[in-house]
Amino acid sequence: MASEKELSDFLKSVEKRAFKRAVYAVRDEDAALDIVQDTMIRLAEKYADRPGAELPLLFQRILSNATMDWFRRQKVRGAVVRNFSDFEAVEGEGDFDLLETLEVTGESLSSESASESVSRAQILQVIEEEVQQLPARQREAFLLRYWEELDVAETAASMGCSEGSVKTHCSRAVHALAKALKAKGIAP
């Protein structure tokens, strides 16, 4: 059974990555924040009695389900009600800054030059845009495997599919990203 401190520490450790994953999925920061908060509440209410080692996989599964629920609700709402704001041009939409989530371990960003910093920021922006262009399942598999660092079995359990499907989705995502980045002049 996870202690209250373990649960709290776990939720603090995943909140930024979970938010980013939700933003990639729903492309709406407010909705993403709601999804992540609902996920955290569900985990705390229903699974606090589970061992700490089970929390990451449970959290990812709840987050995936909450995201799918959000899409279902949007589909129903869209079929029943049309908001006038849906017809307005999107203006002043805030960009999510990938650099906010960048954690530097043992390396100082202050030692890099301004041109290196700008170059890195531009490359990260291009990568973020390309990840957003991936099909939903490929993006989910890619983020779970490489962003959340889950293994194939954990990713499959979180996505509700086979390990082979995870490998296929990840492979296609990596190849698509490599091709898109190479076309933009970004090489490993």
N, CA and C of each residue as an Amber inpcrd file, in Angstrom:
protein
   564
   0.8390000  -1.1790000   0.0000000   0.0000000   0.0000000   0.0000000
   0.8890000   1.2500000   0.0000000   0.5980000   2.1530000  -0.9190000
   1.3720000   3.3850000  -1.0220000   0.9700000   4.3480000   0.0950000
   1.9610000   4.9590000   0.7090000   1.6670000   5.9430000   1.7460000
   1.1850000   7.2310000   1.0820000   0.6190000   8.1170000   1.8850000
   0.1310000   9.3840000   1.3600000   1.2810000  10.1910000   0.7450000
   2.4360000  10.1320000   1.3650000   3.6060000  10.8420000   0.8450000
   4.0590000  10.2470000  -0.4820000   4.0770000   8.9040000  -0.5770000
   4.4620000   8.2600000  -1.8400000   3.5130000   8.6610000  -2.9640000
   2.2190000   8.6660000  -2.6830000   1.2360000   9.0530000  -3.6850000
   1.4330000  10.5080000  -4.0940000   1.6320000  11.3740000  -3.1110000
   1.8410000  12.7900000  -3.3880000   3.1160000  13.0110000  -4.2100000
   4.1940000  12.3490000  -3.8330000   5.4590000  12.4760000  -4.5690000
   5.3150000  11.9550000  -5.9920000   4.5980000  10.8520000  -6.1370000
   4.3860000  10.2970000  -7.4760000   3.6170000  11.2870000  -8.3500000
   2.5290000  11.8380000  -7.8240000   1.7200000  12.7750000  -8.6050000
   2.5110000  14.0230000  -8.9760000   3.3490000  14.5120000  -8.0650000
   4.2030000  15.6620000  -8.3810000   5.1840000  15.3300000  -9.4980000
   5.6700000  14.1040000  -9.4940000   6.6810000  13.7200000 -10.4890000
   6.1130000  13.5450000 -11.8920000   4.8180000  13.2810000 -12.0070000
   4.2540000  13.0200000 -13.3300000   3.3820000  14.1400000 -13.8690000
   3.0980000  15.1490000 -13.0710000   2.1190000  16.1370000 -13.4960000
   2.4880000  16.8760000 -14.7830000   3.7390000  17.3000000 -14.9290000
   4.1290000  18.0550000 -16.1270000   4.1180000  17.1820000 -17.3750000
   4.6590000  15.9760000 -17.2610000   4.6650000  15.0710000 -18.4150000
   3.2430000  14.6640000 -18.8030000   2.3990000  14.4310000 -17.8080000
   1.0130000  14.0540000 -18.0790000   0.2780000  15.2040000 -18.7610000
   0.5320000  16.4120000 -18.2940000  -0.0970000  17.5800000 -18.9160000
   0.3350000  17.7060000 -20.3700000   1.6200000  17.5440000 -20.6210000
   2.1280000  17.6520000 -21.9860000   1.5030000  16.5790000 -22.8740000
   1.4170000  15.3630000 -22.3520000   0.8100000  14.2680000 -23.1050000
  -0.6540000  14.5820000 -23.4290000  -1.3770000  15.1130000 -22.4640000
  -2.7800000  15.4580000 -22.6830000  -2.9110000  16.5970000 -23.6930000
  -2.0160000  17.5810000 -23.6200000  -2.0470000  18.6840000 -24.5890000
  -1.8040000  18.1470000 -25.9960000  -0.8480000  17.2390000 -26.1400000
  -0.6130000  16.6270000 -27.4500000  -1.8620000  15.9210000 -27.9560000
  -2.5750000  15.2690000 -27.0710000  -3.7360000  14.4850000 -27.4770000
  -4.9350000  15.3590000 -27.8310000  -5.2810000  16.2980000 -26.9520000
  -6.5180000  17.0590000 -27.1500000  -6.3000000  18.4370000 -27.7630000
  -5.0650000  18.9170000 -27.7560000  -4.7060000  20.2060000 -28.3490000
  -5.4990000  21.3700000 -27.7590000  -5.7510000  21.2680000 -26.4620000
  -6.4610000  22.3200000 -25.7330000  -5.9110000  22.2920000 -24.3060000
  -5.2140000  23.3430000 -23.9210000  -4.5510000  23.3530000 -22.6160000
  -5.5310000  23.2660000 -21.4560000  -6.6660000  23.9520000 -21.5590000
  -7.6430000  23.9100000 -20.4710000  -8.2200000  22.5040000 -20.3080000
  -8.5680000  21.8940000 -21.4300000  -9.1040000  20.5240000 -21.3740000
  -8.0370000  19.5640000 -20.8640000  -6.7990000  19.7580000 -21.2920000
  -5.7060000  18.8950000 -20.8450000  -5.5130000  18.9980000 -19.3380000
  -5.5910000  20.2020000 -18.8160000  -5.4570000  20.3940000 -17.3720000
  -6.5830000  19.6750000 -16.6260000  -7.8100000  19.7910000 -17.1430000
  -8.9420000  19.0850000 -16.5270000  -8.7440000  17.5780000 -16.5520000
  -8.2700000  17.0580000 -17.6710000  -8.0530000  15.6220000 -17.8160000
  -7.0240000  15.1360000 -16.8020000  -5.9190000  15.8520000 -16.6960000
  -4.8590000  15.4410000 -15.7650000  -5.3480000  15.5240000 -14.3210000
  -6.0620000  16.5780000 -13.9930000  -6.5810000  16.7060000 -12.6300000
  -7.5670000  15.5860000 -12.3080000  -8.4580000  15.2760000 -13.2390000
  -9.4050000  14.1740000 -13.0380000  -8.6750000  12.8530000 -12.8600000
  -7.6230000  12.6600000 -13.6490000  -6.8340000  11.4350000 -13.5540000
  -6.1930000  11.3150000 -12.1790000  -5.6280000  12.4050000 -11.7020000
  -4.9860000  12.3870000 -10.3820000  -6.0010000  12.1030000  -9.2760000
  -7.1620000  12.7090000  -9.3860000  -8.2050000  12.4870000  -8.3830000
  -8.6660000  11.0300000  -8.4000000  -8.8920000  10.4820000  -9.5910000
  -9.3110000   9.0770000  -9.6860000  -8.2690000   8.1430000  -9.0930000
  -7.0150000   8.4030000  -9.3870000  -5.9440000   7.5650000  -8.8470000
  -5.9370000   7.6330000  -7.3170000  -6.0360000   8.8360000  -6.7920000
  -5.9930000   9.0050000  -5.3390000  -7.2180000   8.3930000  -4.6530000
  -8.3830000   8.5270000  -5.2700000  -9.6010000   8.0130000  -4.6600000
  -9.7320000   6.4950000  -4.7540000  -9.3970000   5.9450000  -5.9050000
  -9.7020000   4.5340000  -6.1480000  -8.5270000   3.5870000  -5.9990000
  -7.2990000   4.1080000  -6.1060000  -6.1530000   3.2130000  -6.1220000
  -5.0860000   3.5600000  -5.0910000  -5.4100000   4.3670000  -4.1170000
  -4.4400000   4.7470000  -3.0990000  -4.0000000   3.5520000  -2.2590000
  -4.8080000   2.4910000  -2.2520000  -4.4730000   1.3050000  -1.4660000
  -3.5220000   0.3570000  -2.1980000  -3.1510000   0.6940000  -3.4240000
  -2.2500000  -0.1440000  -4.2110000  -0.8000000   0.1370000  -3.8500000
   0.0890000  -0.8340000  -4.0790000   1.5190000  -0.6060000  -3.8330000
   2.0610000   0.5140000  -4.7310000   3.0630000   1.2160000  -4.2440000
   3.6510000   2.3230000  -4.9910000   4.1680000   1.9310000  -6.3610000
   4.6170000   0.7020000  -6.5180000   5.1590000   0.2490000  -7.8020000
   4.0840000   0.1550000  -8.8840000   2.8320000   0.0130000  -8.4850000
   1.7430000  -0.1020000  -9.4540000   1.2160000   1.2540000  -9.9190000
   1.5470000   2.3060000  -9.2180000   0.9870000   3.6230000  -9.5140000
   1.2910000   4.1310000 -10.9260000   2.5310000   4.0100000 -11.4440000
   2.7860000   4.5600000 -12.7740000   1.9060000   3.9530000 -13.8690000
   1.7850000   2.6490000 -13.8750000   0.9840000   2.0030000 -14.9100000
  -0.4970000   2.3260000 -14.7370000  -0.9760000   2.3210000 -13.5100000
  -2.3700000   2.6860000 -13.2530000  -2.6470000   4.1180000 -13.7070000
  -1.7250000   5.0190000 -13.3840000  -1.8970000   6.4190000 -13.7550000
  -1.9880000   6.5660000 -15.2750000  -1.0880000   5.8950000 -16.0000000
  -1.0860000   6.0080000 -17.4610000  -2.3820000   5.4630000 -18.0530000
  -2.8670000   4.3760000 -17.5060000  -4.1150000   3.7830000 -17.9950000
  -5.2960000   4.7120000 -17.7250000  -5.3540000   5.2790000 -16.5360000
  -6.4380000   6.2060000 -16.1990000  -6.3660000   7.4410000 -17.0900000
  -5.1520000   7.9370000 -17.3430000  -4.9800000   9.1040000 -18.2140000
  -5.4560000   8.8020000 -19.6330000  -5.1200000   7.6340000 -20.1450000
  -5.5790000   7.2390000 -21.4890000  -7.1040000   7.1710000 -21.5340000
  -7.6930000   6.5610000 -20.5290000  -9.1500000   6.4440000 -20.4890000
  -9.8200000   7.8070000 -20.3550000  -9.2540000   8.6810000 -19.5330000
  -9.8140000  10.0240000 -19.3610000  -9.7410000  10.8130000 -20.6670000
  -8.6730000  10.6300000 -21.4080000  -8.5370000  11.3080000 -22.7010000
  -9.5820000  10.7960000 -23.6850000  -9.7610000   9.4840000 -23.7220000
 -10.7750000   8.9090000 -24.6200000 -12.1740000   9.3760000 -24.2160000
 -12.4430000   9.4550000 -22.9230000 -13.7310000   9.9600000 -22.4460000
 -13.9540000  11.4000000 -22.9130000 -12.8980000  12.2120000 -22.8670000
 -13.0030000  13.6000000 -23.3060000 -13.3970000  13.6510000 -24.7890000
 -12.7600000  12.8130000 -25.6210000 -13.0960000  12.7910000 -27.0430000
 -14.5380000  12.3470000 -27.2670000 -14.9910000  11.3670000 -26.5060000
 -16.3810000  10.9180000 -26.6350000 -17.3520000  12.0470000 -26.2840000
 -17.0600000  12.7480000 -25.1860000 -17.9320000  13.8510000 -24.7880000
 -17.9350000  14.9560000 -25.8510000 -16.7820000  15.2360000 -26.4390000
 -16.7110000  16.2620000 -27.4810000 -17.5380000  15.8690000 -28.7020000
 -17.4990000  14.6070000 -29.0290000 -18.2590000  14.1170000 -30.1870000
 -19.7590000  14.2790000 -29.9470000 -20.2000000  13.9220000 -28.7500000
 -21.6160000  14.0640000 -28.4170000 -22.0130000  15.5290000 -28.3880000
 -21.1920000  16.3550000 -27.7280000 -21.4860000  17.7880000 -27.6710000
 -21.5460000  18.3980000 -29.0590000 -20.6100000  18.0000000 -29.9080000
 -20.5710000  18.5440000 -31.2620000 -21.7910000  18.1560000 -32.0800000
 -22.3330000  16.9790000 -31.8060000 -23.5110000  16.5300000 -32.5370000
 -24.7760000  17.2220000 -32.0540000 -24.7880000  17.6490000 -30.8020000
 -26.0020000  18.2150000 -30.2150000 -25.9870000  19.7430000 -30.2190000
 -24.8670000  20.3280000 -29.8540000 -24.8060000  21.7760000 -29.6650000
 -23.6430000  22.3560000 -30.4580000 -23.8890000  23.5020000 -31.0830000
 -22.8130000  24.2340000 -31.7520000 -22.6170000  25.5590000 -31.0400000
 -21.4000000  25.8200000 -30.5910000 -21.0920000  27.0940000 -29.9590000
 -20.6930000  28.0960000 -31.0260000 -21.0790000  29.3370000 -30.8510000
 -20.6850000  30.3670000 -31.8070000 -19.1730000  30.5560000 -31.8320000
 -18.5510000  30.3030000 -30.7160000 -17.1020000  30.4660000 -30.6620000
 -16.3840000  29.4560000 -31.5580000 -17.0560000  28.3510000 -31.9020000
 -16.4450000  27.3690000 -32.7990000 -16.2230000  27.9470000 -34.1890000
 -16.9900000  28.9760000 -34.5320000 -16.9070000  29.5350000 -35.8700000
 -15.9500000  30.7100000 -35.9570000 -15.4320000  31.1600000 -34.8280000
 -14.4990000  32.2840000 -34.8140000 -13.0950000  31.7880000 -35.1210000
 -12.3000000  32.6650000 -35.6830000 -10.8980000  32.3350000 -35.9310000
 -10.1780000  32.2250000 -34.5940000  -9.2510000  31.3100000 -34.5190000
  -8.4830000  31.1390000 -33.2880000  -7.4170000  32.2220000 -33.2550000
  -7.5410000  33.1260000 -32.2980000  -6.5810000  34.2200000 -32.1740000
  -5.9830000  34.2010000 -30.7850000  -4.7280000  34.5260000 -30.6940000
  -4.0830000  34.6330000 -29.3980000  -3.9650000  33.3140000 -28.6580000
  -4.0450000  32.2310000 -29.4320000  -3.9240000  30.9250000 -28.7880000
  -2.5020000  30.7800000 -28.2640000  -2.3690000  30.5370000 -26.9880000
  -1.0460000  30.4480000 -26.3740000  -0.3280000  29.1750000 -26.7740000
   0.9470000  29.2880000 -27.0320000   1.7580000  28.1220000 -27.3560000
   2.2770000  27.5100000 -26.0730000   2.3270000  26.2010000 -26.0380000
   2.9070000  25.5070000 -24.8950000   4.4110000  25.4840000 -25.1100000
   5.1400000  25.9410000 -24.1500000   6.5860000  26.0320000 -24.2700000
   7.2310000  24.7340000 -23.8070000   7.8090000  24.0020000 -24.7470000
   8.4550000  22.7430000 -24.4180000   9.6120000  22.9540000 -23.4510000
  10.2400000  24.1120000 -23.5270000  11.3890000  24.3710000 -22.6550000
  10.9910000  24.4610000 -21.1830000   9.7080000  24.7460000 -20.9060000
   9.2560000  24.7790000 -19.5160000   9.3820000  23.4130000 -18.8640000
   9.2530000  22.3750000 -19.6580000   9.2730000  21.0250000 -19.1030000
  10.6530000  20.3920000 -19.1680000  11.5810000  21.0890000 -19.7710000
  12.9250000  20.5400000 -19.8970000  13.6230000  20.5700000 -18.5520000
  13.9960000  19.4160000 -18.0810000  14.7150000  19.3390000 -16.8150000
  16.1770000  19.0630000 -17.1190000  17.0090000  19.9140000 -16.6150000
  18.4320000  19.7620000 -16.8560000  19.0420000  19.0780000 -15.6480000
  19.7110000  17.9730000 -15.8940000  20.3340000  17.2440000 -14.7920000
  21.8420000  17.2840000 -14.9640000  22.4830000  17.9630000 -14.0610000
  23.9290000  18.0050000 -14.0540000  24.5460000  18.8980000 -15.1110000
  23.7400000  19.5570000 -15.9200000  24.2690000  20.3800000 -16.9920000
  23.6140000  21.7570000 -16.9140000  24.3640000  22.7930000 -17.0300000
  23.8240000  24.1410000 -16.8990000  23.5510000  24.7440000 -18.2670000
  22.3350000  25.2920000 -18.4310000  21.9970000  25.9470000 -19.6830000
  22.6780000  27.3200000 -19.7890000  23.1110000  27.8650000 -18.6580000
  23.7190000  29.1890000 -18.6980000  25.0670000  29.1720000 -19.4070000
  25.6520000  27.9950000 -19.5950000  26.9470000  27.9110000 -20.2480000
  26.8330000  27.9230000 -21.7720000  25.6220000  27.7890000 -22.3100000
  25.5090000  27.7930000 -23.7580000  25.3200000  29.2140000 -24.2790000
  25.7570000  29.4300000 -25.4990000  25.6550000  30.7590000 -26.0830000
  24.2140000  31.0460000 -26.4830000  23.9550000  32.2930000 -26.7780000
  22.6090000  32.6970000 -27.1760000  22.1990000  32.0150000 -28.4740000
  23.1270000  31.9070000 -29.4200000  22.7910000  31.2650000 -30.6930000
  22.5060000  29.7840000 -30.4990000  23.2490000  29.1180000 -29.6030000
  22.9720000  27.7050000 -29.3170000  21.6100000  27.5430000 -28.6570000
  21.2950000  28.4510000 -27.7730000  20.0120000  28.4080000 -27.0750000
  18.8500000  28.6010000 -28.0520000  18.9820000  29.5720000 -28.9480000
  17.9480000  29.8280000 -29.9490000  17.8230000  28.6350000 -30.8930000
  18.9490000  28.1000000 -31.3110000  18.9470000  26.9410000 -32.2070000
  18.2590000  25.7470000 -31.5470000  18.5780000  25.4950000 -30.2870000
  17.9690000  24.3800000 -29.5640000  16.4680000  24.5960000 -29.4240000
  16.0630000  25.8170000 -29.1170000  14.6370000  26.1270000 -28.9660000
  13.8950000  25.9190000 -30.2830000  14.5190000  26.2940000 -31.3860000
  13.8890000  26.1210000 -32.6900000  13.7480000  24.6410000 -33.0390000
  14.7830000  23.8700000 -32.7520000  14.7340000  22.4340000 -33.0300000
  13.6660000  21.7630000 -32.1650000  13.5930000  22.1280000 -30.8970000
  12.5670000  21.5610000 -30.0180000  11.1670000  21.9240000 -30.4930000
  10.9940000  23.1220000 -30.9980000   9.6920000  23.5460000 -31.5260000
   9.3140000  22.7080000 -32.7430000  10.2580000  22.4700000 -33.6320000
   9.9980000  21.6540000 -34.8180000   9.6390000  20.2280000 -34.4020000
  10.3850000  19.6740000 -33.4490000  10.1020000  18.3160000 -32.9720000
   8.7010000  18.2570000 -32.3700000   8.3640000  19.2410000 -31.5460000
   7.0330000  19.2760000 -30.9280000   5.9410000  19.3130000 -31.9980000
   6.1190000  20.1420000 -33.0130000   5.1270000  20.2350000 -34.0860000
   4.9850000  18.9100000 -34.8200000   6.0980000  18.2410000 -35.0720000
   6.0520000  16.9670000 -35.7790000   5.4050000  15.8710000 -34.9300000
   5.6520000  15.8810000 -33.6290000   5.0000000  14.9020000 -32.7440000
   3.4870000  15.1310000 -32.7660000   3.0580000  16.3730000 -32.7980000
   1.6260000  16.6740000 -32.8400000   0.9840000  16.1930000 -34.1330000
   1.7600000  16.0820000 -35.1960000   1.2180000  15.6560000 -36.4840000
   1.0590000  14.1430000 -36.5980000   1.6520000  13.3950000 -35.6730000
   1.5390000  11.9360000 -35.7170000   0.0950000  11.5130000 -35.4980000
  -0.3210000  10.3860000 -36.0940000  -1.6450000   9.8460000 -35.7850000
  -1.7500000   9.5640000 -34.2880000  -2.9500000   9.6070000 -33.7590000
  -3.1810000   9.5450000 -32.3080000  -2.5400000   8.3240000 -31.6470000
  -2.7210000   7.1400000 -32.1930000  -2.1790000   5.9330000 -31.5660000
  -0.6530000   5.9130000 -31.6280000  -0.0840000   6.3740000 -32.7440000
   1.3740000   6.4430000 -32.8510000   1.9170000   7.4480000 -31.8410000
   1.2660000   8.5930000 -31.7250000   1.6990000   9.6220000 -30.7920000
   1.6160000   9.0980000 -29.3590000   0.5160000   8.4110000 -29.0320000
   0.3520000   7.8750000 -27.6810000   1.4320000   6.8460000 -27.3710000
   1.6800000   5.9220000 -28.2930000   2.7130000   4.9000000 -28.0800000
   4.0850000   5.5500000 -27.9560000   4.3820000   6.5080000 -28.8220000
   5.6720000   7.1910000 -28.7980000   5.8860000   7.9120000 -27.4710000
   4.8830000   8.6540000 -27.0170000   5.0140000   9.4090000 -25.7750000
   5.1370000   8.4870000 -24.5680000   4.3690000   7.4090000 -24.5440000
   4.4640000   6.4810000 -23.4220000   5.8250000   5.7940000 -23.3830000
   6.3190000   5.3780000 -24.5410000   7.5960000   4.6550000 -24.5800000
   8.7870000   5.5720000 -24.3340000   8.8200000   6.7200000 -25.0020000
  10.0200000   7.5460000 -24.9770000   9.9170000   8.7600000 -24.0620000
   8.7300000   9.2390000 -23.7830000   8.5730000  10.3730000 -22.8820000
   8.3750000   9.8670000 -21.4620000   7.4640000   8.9150000 -21.3070000
   7.1830000   8.3530000 -19.9840000   8.1360000   7.2140000 -19.6250000
   8.8880000   6.7420000 -20.5940000   9.8790000   5.6790000 -20.4180000
   9.2780000   4.3770000 -19.8850000   8.0780000   4.0500000 -20.3680000
   7.4770000   2.7650000 -20.0280000   8.0540000   1.7050000 -20.9510000
   8.1090000   0.4550000 -20.4740000   8.5690000  -0.6090000 -21.3650000
   7.4000000  -1.0280000 -22.2610000   7.6620000  -1.9600000 -23.1830000
   6.6600000  -2.3560000 -24.1700000   5.4250000  -2.9470000 -23.4890000
   5.6300000  -3.8060000 -22.4980000   4.4990000  -4.4440000 -21.8180000
   3.6460000  -3.4130000 -21.0760000   4.2870000  -2.4750000 -20.3920000
   3.5480000  -1.4430000 -19.6660000   2.7890000  -0.5340000 -20.6350000
   3.4240000  -0.2080000 -21.7570000   2.7670000   0.6280000 -22.7560000
   1.5570000  -0.0890000 -23.3290000   1.7100000  -1.3820000 -23.6310000
   0.6000000  -2.1680000 -24.1670000  -0.5560000  -2.2130000 -23.1730000
  -0.2450000  -2.4260000 -21.9050000  -1.2930000  -2.4570000 -20.8820000
  -1.9750000  -1.0990000 -20.7590000  -1.2000000  -0.0320000 -20.8330000
  -1.7470000   1.3130000 -20.7180000  -2.6430000   1.6660000 -21.9050000
  -2.2350000   1.2310000 -23.1030000  -2.9910000   1.5440000 -24.3130000
  -4.1140000   0.5530000 -24.5770000  -4.0900000  -0.5750000 -23.8840000
  -5.1230000  -1.5860000 -24.0990000  -4.9630000  -2.3060000 -25.4300000
  -3.7110000  -2.5880000 -25.8090000  -3.4540000  -3.2970000 -27.0600000
  -2.3200000  -4.2980000 -26.8420000  -1.9440000  -5.0020000 -27.8920000
  -0.8830000  -6.0000000 -27.7730000   0.4900000  -5.3370000 -27.8160000
   1.5050000  -6.0890000 -27.3580000   2.8760000  -5.5850000 -27.4030000
   3.3220000  -5.3830000 -28.8490000   2.8710000  -6.2460000 -29.7340000
   3.2040000  -6.1000000 -31.1540000   2.6700000  -4.8050000 -31.7340000
   1.4630000  -4.4310000 -31.3190000   0.8810000  -3.1660000 -31.7860000
   1.6950000  -1.9750000 -31.2910000   2.1430000  -2.0550000 -30.0430000
   2.9730000  -0.9740000 -29.4890000   4.2450000  -0.8350000 -30.3060000
   4.8900000  -1.9630000 -30.5970000   6.1330000  -1.9260000 -31.3740000
   5.8850000  -1.3380000 -32.7650000   4.7750000  -1.7240000 -33.3800000
   4.4430000  -1.2060000 -34.7050000   4.1940000   0.2960000 -34.6530000
   3.3770000   0.7360000 -33.6930000   3.0790000   2.1690000 -33.5710000
   4.3530000   2.9720000 -33.3100000   5.2100000   2.4700000 -32.4150000
   6.4570000   3.1830000 -32.0990000   7.3790000   3.2410000 -33.3080000
   7.4990000   2.1340000 -33.9990000   8.3670000   2.0910000 -35.1720000
   7.8860000   3.0740000 -36.2330000   6.6040000   3.0800000 -36.4900000
   6.0520000   4.0060000 -37.4940000   6.2410000   5.4600000 -37.0540000
   6.0450000   5.7230000 -35.7660000   6.2140000   7.0930000 -35.2570000
   7.6590000   7.5500000 -35.4050000   8.5970000   6.6980000 -35.0190000
  10.0110000   7.0520000 -35.1040000  10.4200000   7.2910000 -36.5590000
   9.9730000   6.4160000 -37.4510000  10.3180000   6.5910000 -38.8660000
   9.6890000   7.8670000 -39.4410000   8.4420000   8.1380000 -39.0820000
   7.7790000   9.3490000 -39.5690000   8.4780000  10.6040000 -39.0440000
   8.8450000  10.5860000 -37.7700000   9.5510000  11.7370000 -37.2000000
  10.9190000  11.9290000 -37.8330000  11.6520000  10.8280000 -38.0040000
  12.9730000  10.9180000 -38.6220000  12.8850000  11.4770000 -40.0360000
  11.9110000  11.0020000 -40.7910000  11.7340000  11.4620000 -42.1730000
  11.3670000  12.9560000 -42.2010000  10.4360000  13.3580000 -41.3240000
   9.9910000  14.7580000 -41.3000000  11.1240000  15.6780000 -40.8480000
  11.8840000  15.2400000 -39.8530000  12.9850000  16.0720000 -39.3600000
  14.1120000  16.1600000 -40.3820000  14.3850000  15.0510000 -41.0610000
  15.4370000  15.0550000 -42.0940000  15.0390000  15.9920000 -43.2290000
  13.7480000  15.9870000 -43.5760000  13.2720000  16.8780000 -44.6310000
  13.4200000  18.3520000 -44.2530000  13.4390000  18.6320000 -42.9690000
  13.6150000  20.0060000 -42.4820000  15.0630000  20.3220000 -42.1600000
  15.9700000  19.3970000 -42.4940000  17.3840000  19.6430000 -42.2950000
  17.9000000  19.3560000 -40.9040000  17.1360000  18.6160000 -40.1230000
  17.5630000  18.2690000 -38.7630000  17.9720000  16.7980000 -38.7680000
  19.2490000  16.5770000 -38.5330000  19.7820000  15.2090000 -38.5440000
  20.3200000  14.8830000 -37.1650000  20.2940000  13.5920000 -36.7820000
  20.8040000  13.1920000 -35.4660000  22.2840000  13.4410000 -35.3000000
